[in-house]
Amino acid sequence: MTNIGPQPLFDHLDDVAPLVAGPRFGLVLDYDGTLSDFVSASDEAVLHPAAAEALPSLVRQLSLVAVVSGRGGRNVAERMNIDGIIYVGNHGAEYISDGEYRVVDGAGEARDRIDAVLKHVIPVAEDEGLFWEDKGFSVTIHTRKARDLEKAERRLESALETAPEVNTLDVFWGNLVLEIRGRTGLHKGHAVRALARDHSLESLIFIGDDTTDIDGMRAVRDIQNDGPLEAIGIVVNHDGTPQGLIDLADYSVSSVSEVGKFLLWIDESASQRRKLIR
């Protein structure tokens, strides 16, 4: 498939239908901003009702349903609580499948350096009314409750410039978050490729909305170029979605609600295919 920029998904469902109808089709999804609307506190993020309705049925019908999140794996698994989904946490560092938890080799090798950087920037975060989330293999500083967002981001950037060994880590801005993680090569793109390989997929759809999803969308582009696995990338294009992700996507939706609507459409399409096979 040649990428010409994201087209409105619901104007092109006939183009997507052949992938969904494939015998070994998989679905890989981000959580925050994709399956859950943004809220003022990350602990309040809940699965959209349409997604909650569709996903249990999709687990039974598809070869793979996976959620790949920057959250800790256990956090997103407990938040969704749907059996049969593979939960991938910390951008690909940890996996939960059928209740079994595993950590990818090398995921924790940068923990001491992350702690050193965090120690350096926490005083700034506290001063600016920010909060941080320690996820074991990475740390997220949330800026959405900043008293003055621009000032807080400037001060964080300044603190990072003098943080010890910060150049040995991956540090990047997302939608009202600052992420700090080890430079391990584990990211959503690595997870997308591993999931496709391990589940012998013939077709795949990836959906995401933020900076860390760029790696996943790049993996989709690589898969498209390499073949024979067919893949499509869908961006949730709302306020804060990075242009780099939009540029890589094949199709776009405008909201978490539209993601839920699309999941219901996939469920109905898969159900119809099963009836025809019978």
KEDREN-987667 format. One record per residue (C-alpha): residue in three letters; x, y, z. Coordinates in steps of 0.5 Angstrom, whole numbers, padded with zeros to 4 digits, always signed. Example, Ala and Ser with C-alpha at 12.3 -4.5 7.8 and 13.67 -1.06 7.14 Angstrom:
ala+0025-0009+0016 ser+0027-0002+0014 
***
This chain:
met+0000+0000+0000 thr+0003+0007-0002 asn+0002+0012+0004 ile-0001+0019+0001 gly-0003+0022+0008 pro-0009+0020+0012 gln-0016+0019+0009 pro-0022+0020+0013 leu-0023+0013+0015 phe-0031+0012+0015 asp-0030+0015+0007 his-0026+0009+0006 leu-0029+0003+0010 asp-0029-0001+0003 asp-0021-0001+0002 val-0020-0003+0010 ala-0025-0009+0009 pro-0021-0014+0006 leu-0016-0014+0011 val-0021-0015+0017 ala-0024-0021+0013 gly-0017-0024+0013 pro-0016-0031+0016 arg-0011-0028+0021 phe-0012-0021+0022 gly-0010-0017+0028 leu-0011-0011+0032 val-0006-0007+0036 leu-0009-0001+0040 asp-0006+0005+0044 tyr-0010+0006+0050 asp-0010+0014+0053 gly-0013+0018+0047 thr-0015+0012+0043 leu-0019+0008+0047 ser-0020+0013+0053 asp-0021+0020+0053 phe-0016+0025+0056 val-0018+0027+0063 ser-0015+0032+0068 ala-0012+0026+0072 ser-0009+0019+0069 asp-0012+0015+0074 glu-0019+0017+0072 ala-0018+0015+0065 val-0024+0010+0063 leu-0025+0005+0057 his-0030+0008+0052 pro-0037+0005+0052 ala-0037+0003+0045 ala-0030+0000+0045 ala-0032-0004+0052 glu-0038-0007+0048 ala-0034-0009+0042 leu-0027-0011+0045 pro-0030-0018+0048 ser-0033-0020+0042 leu-0027-0018+0038 val-0022-0022+0042 arg-0026-0028+0041 gln-0026-0027+0033 leu-0020-0024+0031 ser-0013-0028+0032 leu-0010-0022+0036 val-0013-0016+0040 ala-0007-0012+0044 val-0007-0006+0047 val+0000-0003+0047 ser+0001+0003+0052 gly+0006+0007+0056 arg+0002+0006+0062 gly+0005+0000+0066 gly+0002-0007+0064 arg-0001-0008+0070 asn-0004-0001+0070 val-0008-0002+0063 ala-0010-0009+0064 glu-0013-0008+0071 arg-0016-0001+0068 met-0019-0005+0062 asn-0020-0012+0065 ile-0022-0016+0059 asp-0020-0023+0058 gly-0016-0025+0052 ile-0013-0018+0050 ile-0005-0018+0050 tyr-0003-0012+0055 val+0004-0009+0053 gly+0006-0004+0058 asn+0012+0001+0058 his+0012+0002+0051 gly+0014-0005+0050 ala+0018-0007+0056 glu+0013-0012+0059 tyr+0007-0016+0057 ile+0001-0020+0060 ser-0002-0025+0056 asp-0007-0030+0059 gly-0005-0027+0066 glu+0002-0029+0065 tyr+0007-0023+0066 arg+0014-0022+0063 val+0019-0017+0062 val+0023-0016+0056 asp+0030-0018+0057 gly+0034-0011+0058 ala+0028-0007+0060 gly+0031-0005+0067 glu+0038-0003+0065 ala+0037+0004+0065 arg+0033+0005+0072 asp+0039+0008+0076 arg+0040+0013+0070 ile+0032+0015+0070 asp+0033+0016+0078 ala+0038+0021+0077 val+0035+0025+0072 leu+0028+0024+0076 lys+0032+0027+0082 his+0034+0033+0078 val+0027+0035+0075 ile+0022+0033+0081 pro+0024+0040+0085 val+0022+0043+0079 ala+0015+0039+0078 glu+0013+0040+0085 asp+0014+0048+0084 glu+0010+0048+0078 gly+0004+0043+0081 leu+0006+0038+0076 phe+0005+0030+0078 trp+0009+0024+0076 glu+0008+0017+0075 asp+0014+0012+0076 lys+0012+0006+0072 gly+0018+0002+0074 phe+0022+0002+0067 ser+0020+0009+0065 val+0017+0015+0068 thr+0012+0020+0066 ile+0011+0027+0068 his+0004+0030+0067 thr+0004+0037+0066 arg-0004+0038+0065 lys-0005+0041+0072 ala+0001+0046+0071 arg-0001+0053+0074 asp+0002+0056+0068 leu+0004+0051+0062 glu+0009+0054+0058 lys+0013+0056+0064 ala+0013+0049+0067 glu+0015+0046+0060 arg+0021+0052+0060 arg+0023+0050+0067 leu+0023+0042+0065 glu+0027+0043+0059 ser+0032+0048+0063 ala+0033+0042+0068 leu+0034+0037+0063 glu+0039+0040+0060 thr+0043+0040+0066 ala+0041+0033+0069 pro+0046+0027+0070 glu+0047+0022+0064 val+0040+0025+0061 asn+0044+0024+0054 thr+0044+0017+0055 leu+0036+0016+0056 asp+0030+0017+0051 val+0027+0024+0053 phe+0021+0026+0049 trp+0015+0030+0050 gly+0008+0028+0049 asn+0001+0031+0049 leu+0001+0034+0056 val+0007+0029+0058 leu+0014+0029+0059 glu+0017+0021+0058 ile+0023+0019+0061 arg+0026+0012+0059 gly+0032+0008+0057 arg+0035+0007+0051 thr+0033+0000+0050 gly+0030-0001+0043 leu+0024-0003+0046 his+0018+0002+0044 lys+0011+0001+0040 gly+0014-0001+0034 his+0018-0006+0037 ala+0012-0009+0040 val+0008-0008+0034 arg+0013-0013+0030 ala+0014-0018+0035 leu+0006-0019+0036 ala+0005-0019+0028 arg+0011-0025+0028 asp+0009-0029+0034 his+0002-0029+0032 ser+0003-0031+0025 leu-0001-0025+0023 glu-0003-0024+0015 ser-0006-0017+0016 leu-0006-0012+0022 ile-0009-0005+0024 phe-0005-0001+0029 ile-0009+0005+0032 gly-0005+0011+0036 asp-0006+0018+0037 asp+0001+0021+0041 thr+0008+0022+0040 thr+0010+0015+0043 asp+0005+0012+0037 ile+0010+0014+0032 asp+0014+0008+0033 gly+0008+0004+0032 met+0006+0007+0026 arg+0013+0007+0023 ala+0013-0001+0024 val+0007-0001+0020 arg+0010+0003+0014 asp+0016-0002+0014 ile+0011-0008+0014 gln+0008-0005+0008 asn+0014-0004+0005 asp+0017-0011+0006 gly+0011-0015+0005 pro+0007-0020+0005 leu+0004-0018+0011 glu-0001-0013+0010 ala-0002-0007+0015 ile-0006-0001+0016 gly-0004+0005+0021 ile-0010+0010+0023 val-0009+0016+0027 val-0014+0019+0032 asn-0013+0026+0030 his-0015+0031+0036 asp-0012+0037+0039 gly-0005+0035+0041 thr-0004+0029+0036 pro+0003+0030+0033 gln+0004+0032+0026 gly+0010+0026+0025 leu+0004+0021+0027 ile-0001+0024+0022 asp+0004+0024+0016 leu+0005+0017+0017 ala-0002+0014+0018 asp-0006+0012+0012 tyr-0013+0014+0015 ser-0015+0018+0021 val-0021+0019+0025 ser-0023+0025+0030 ser-0024+0022+0036 val-0024+0016+0041 ser-0032+0016+0040 glu-0030+0014+0033 val-0025+0009+0035 gly-0031+0006+0038 lys-0035+0006+0032 phe-0030+0003+0028 leu-0029-0003+0033 leu-0036-0004+0033 trp-0036-0004+0025 ile-0030-0009+0025 asp-0034-0014+0030 glu-0040-0013+0026 ser-0036-0015+0019 ala-0033-0021+0023 ser-0039-0024+0025 gln-0042-0023+0018 arg-0036-0027+0015 arg-0037-0032+0020 lys-0044-0033+0018 leu-0042-0034+0011 ile-0037-0039+0013 arg-0042-0043+0016 
***
